[in-house]
Amino acid sequence: MNVFHHLVKTRNNHDKLKAFLRRLRCKAMYFEPGLSDEPNVYKSYKDEEFVDFVIRNSSLNYSRLLGPTKIGRNFFLLTP
């Protein structure tokens, strides 16, 4: 659920994530952003910024916060 934050650590992987999201077609995505305070990353997104990034670069248009996970990260549902 929260693997995308590993792909924003370098510019190359960030670009690959954008390309992947642009090709992705799905009816829904459950999305859990990673921690926004990781050091030495190409992009450090806050939760809403990361959700907006995914929406801007995919066929998904809406987000709904479902609540926090057991470890305190926010959990979102993204839909077209």
N, C-alpha and C positions, 0 to 999 in steps of 0.2 A: 504493500500500500504506500509506503513512503520511500520509494527508490529514486524518484526524480531528483531529489536534492543531491544525490551522488553525481549527477550529470551536469551540475552547474559549477563544479569545482575548477574546470578549465574552460577556456574559450572554445576549444575544439569540441569538447563534449557538449557544451551549451548549444553550439551551432547544430550538432547532430540531434539533440533533443528537439530543437525547433523544427528541424526537417521531419523528424518522426511524428511530432504532433500535427504537422500540416498534412501528413498522409493518413493519419488515424481517423477511422470512422467508427463510432460506437454510439450506443443509445444512452449510456451513462458511464461515469467514471467516479469511483470512490477515491478520494485524494487526501493524503495526509502529508502536508509539507514537513520538511525537516526543520531542524533548529536554525534560526536565522543568524545566530551569533558564531557560526563556525569560522575559525581563522583561516586565512590564506586560501580563499575561494575566489573564483572569477566573479560570480554573482551571489550576493547574500540577500535573499528575498525574505521579507516579512510574510506572514501567512497570506494576507490579502493580496500582496504584490505577486506572490507565486501563483495564486489562483488566477489573477488577472493575466499573468503571462501565459498560462495554459489556455485560457479562454481566447486570448488574442491570436494564438498560434494553432488553434484547433477548430473543429466544427462544433465545439461546445459553446454555449452562450450564457448559461445561467449557473449560478452556484448557490448552494444552501449549506450553511454550517449545521452539521448534525450534532456537534458537541465535542467535548474533549475525550481523548483516549485515556486508558489507564495510566499512561506515562505522562499525560498532560499536554499532548499535542492536539491541535484542532483537527477535526475530521470533516471533510466536505463531500457533498454529492454534486457533481457537475453534469449537466444535461444540455442537449441541443435546444 
